[in-house]
């Protein structure tokens, strides 16, 4: 049982490493695409408190 758990942990560590490498490759291209965008920057959505209801607003 312990060997199986150790194997799963190793697989998880390898998967995280692979994902980190993929994200690192994609970040520069995403930044370049954002820099090439000439349109207006959209306004951020208003932050609302989910505890308030429409009735109490």
N, C-alpha and C positions, 0 to 999 in steps of 0.2 A: 504494500500500500504506500509506504513512504517513497519508494522509487517512482511510483506512478505520479505522486504529487510533485516530486522534484522535477520530473519530466515535463509536467504541465507548467510549472513555474518557468522552466527554461524556455518553453515555447512562447509563453507570454512575454518574457523579456526580449526574445528575438522579434516578436511581432511589434513591440513598442519601438525597438530600434529601427525596423524597416519603415514603420509609419513616420518616425521622426525624420528619416532620410528623405522620404517622399515629400513631406511638408516643406523641408528645407529647400528642395528643388523647386517647388511650386511658388514659394514666397516671392522670389525675385520677379517671376513672370506676372504675378498678381499685382505687385507694386508698379511694374511698368505699364500694365493695362490701366491701372487707376490713374497714373500720371498722364496717359494719353487721352483721358476722358475730358472733353471740352465743355460738356454740358453743365448746367447749374448744379450746385451741391444742394441736395434736398434738405429741408429743415428737419431737425430731429423730432421724433414723436414726443408729445407731452407725457410726462411721468405722472401716473395716477396712483393713488393709494388704493390697493384692492380691498382694503377694509371698509372704504366708504362706498355706500350704495348710491344709486341715482336719486333715491328719495331723500337722502340726508345731505346731498350736495346743494 
